């Protein structure tokens, strides 16, 4: 009888060792998939057992109970994080669990470009891959309401940058991040304002920065362009800047700014109206925000494009007219 129990004991030991060896082999074998890559979505609060089932349901050929056992035995099942994941061909139970425990979500990116208006931002979000279009079909006013800024004009309120997001994220979430980024950048710039700025509030600085963004062809000219507009505001001279007129025309602008456009009054026409327009006209970057509140010293009131991306700056109308003749009329 003793020999029988010893035999059974050794058989159980051997079977346990064999099972352990097979398990060690299995957790390092590539999982089979119907059509890799496989998209896996894990909602917050999902239990490890349900995660294992979700892996199966997503298209991975695996026994959920076996995968769940691995989650438990490893001790990392409780570390699995919610998110959107992309499972590539060749992934093993070991690398799968490591990916889920580290929260290595599959990320996409959308870029908002300096100088874009809100219409262009919404178009980019609408085309962004795997981004949930919760703002599609909504008015700009409704979008701002979703962001907690009801009644605020959206133009210029989002910081131009590349934003990463997980598959299935909402465009509202991306906009909220961009809005908070602009709040932060604007506050940082305003805290560094110099006495030379004519802006009386952060909002005025944002409007001014948006104009500088659209008027600057070369980065080094930003403080000088800023000086021109700050000087004009200080002496009560109309800004007379074409990008504001174009913004006032809206989507119907055909690329050709005519004399009648300069004479047609809109809230954004700085030829027919004094001071700053009522809202920004585009998204300014950090350099334009800083230029608006830290203009270059000097009394420049005019500038004209030289034709190479740079500008010629002048303090008097006579000097400006000579520059126009030289660089624009080639006289």
WORA-V296695 format. One line per field, one symbol per residue. psi: psi as a letter, one per 30 degrees, with the letter a starting at -180 (. if undefined). Layout:
BEGIN
psi=???
END
This chain:
BEGIN
psi=eeeeeeeeeeeeeeeeeeeeeeeeeefgkkkkkeillkkkkjlkgkleefeeeeeeffgkikjeeeeeeeeeefggeffkklakljjlkfkleefeeeeeefhiljklkkkkkkfllfeeeeeeeffkkhkjiffkflleeeeeefgghkfkkfkggkkjlkkkllkflkfeeeeeeeeeeeeeeeeeeefgklffkfkfleeeeeeeeeeeeffkfkeffeeeeeeeeeeeeeggkkehkeeeeeefeaffkgfjjlefeffjklfgjgefklallfllfljkleeeeeeefilkllgkfllkkffgfllkklfleeeeeeeeeefefh.
END
